[in-house]
Amino acid sequence: MSRIGKQPIPIPQGVTVTVGAGNEVTVKGPGGELKDTFSPDLTISVAEGQVLISRPSDVRQHRALHGLTRSLLANMVTGVTEGFSKRLEIQGVGYRAEKQGNGLLLRLGYSHPVVVEPRAGITLEVEGTTNIVVKGADKQQVGQT
């Protein structure tokens, strides 16, 4: 048994988890709504305020997907309750960032300023002139931004 996969995921107050056809899981909470589709080989069930994932066999692929699915679902629950953030620091002489609408205006030594627009569900903040904070409910989107 996977040590990670067999652990139940507790569902906090104010969060709803629904499992649809084809293992499409929707997690709604105060921080937003996240949807993802998981392998149809695994069984995802919601019972007694927690999410349980089980696998049909000990085949190598099922063992790998078991822990992965549990981690991704736990990140979805954490994302809609607390959210995720990354702090970035710009280092360089004359480098600076400014907030411009929803996006950022970066001056990075090029002949022109670089404008960065965030993806849907991502917020960008500037602290001082060289610190950027990327926030959002989806851990993968925050990391890619």
N, C-alpha and C positions, 0 to 999 in steps of 0.2 A: 504494500500500500504506500502511496505517496504520502510523505509526512506533511507536505504543504497542502496537497489536494484534499486530504481527508478532514482538515480542520473546517468547521462551520464558519460562515461569515455572519456576524451579528448585524441585524438591521436596526439602526437607531430610530428614535422617535421622529416622525415627520418624513420618513423615507419610505417609498413604496417600490417594491421590486415585482415585476410581472414577467413571466416566461410565456412567450407566444409560440406559434407554430415554427418548426424548424430551429428551435433553440434561439430565437430572437429574444434577447433580454432587454427590458426597459427599466431604467432606474430613475425615479423622480424624487427630487428633494428640494430644499431651500436654495441650493446653489445651481439648480438647473435640471436638465433632463439629458440623459445619455442612453444611447441605444447601441447594441452590438450583437452580432450573430456569431454563435459558437458552433463547434463541431456537433453534428447530429448524432455522433456515436455516444457522446456523454449524456448523462441524465442530470438535468438541473431542476431542483425542486425547492420550493419556498414553504417552510413549515415552522410554526412556533417562533416567529420573529428571527429566523435565520435562514440562510441559503446553504443548501447542501449540494455537492457535486459528487457523482459516482460514475465509475467507468465499468464497461461490460466485461473486460478481461484484462489480463496482465501483458498484453501485447505491447511491445516497445512504444509504438505510436500512442496508444491509449494512456500509458504511464506518463509520457511527455505532455500530452494534452491535459491531463488531469490537474497537474500543478499549475500549468500556464493558465488554464481557464479560471481556476480559483483565484490566482493573483490578479488577473484582469478584472474579475468581478469585484474583488475587494477594493481595487483602485477606483472602480466606478462608484462604489458606495462612499468611499472617502472623498472622492471628487465632488459629489453633490452635497456633501455635508460640510466639509472643511475647505475644499479646493486645494489646488497645488500652485506653487510659485517657484520661480527661479530668479536669483539675483545675478545680474551681470555687471561687470565693471569694465569701463573703457579705459585703456591705458595708452597714453601717447601725448606728446606735446601739442597742445591746441585742439585735442579731440574733445568733443562735447556732444551732448544729446539735449534736445528740446522737445517738449510735448507740442504736437500740432494736430488739433482735432482729436480723433481717436488714435492716430498714429504717432510716429516719431520723426523728427528731422535730425539726422545725424551729420555732423561735420567731422569727417575722418581723414582729412588731408587730401582729398580729391579736389579737382577743379570745380566741382559742383557738390551741393549737399545731397545726401542720400535720404529719400523718404521711404519709411517702412510703414505699411498698413497692416494691422493685425488681422488674423483669420477670425471667422465668426466664433464667438464664445471666449475670445482671448482679450484681456485688457493689458495695456502697457502703461507703466508709470515711470516717471523720472524723479530720482532723489538727488538733489544737487545738480551737477552738470555731467557727472561721469558714471552714475549708478542707475541701472535700468532694472525694473522689476516686471517680470512677465507672470501674469496670473490667469488661471482658468480652471474649469472643472475637469477637463480631459487631460490626464497626465501626458499622454502621447503628443497631443497638440501643443502643450506648454513646452515640452522638450524640443519639438521640431521648430518652434518659433524662436 
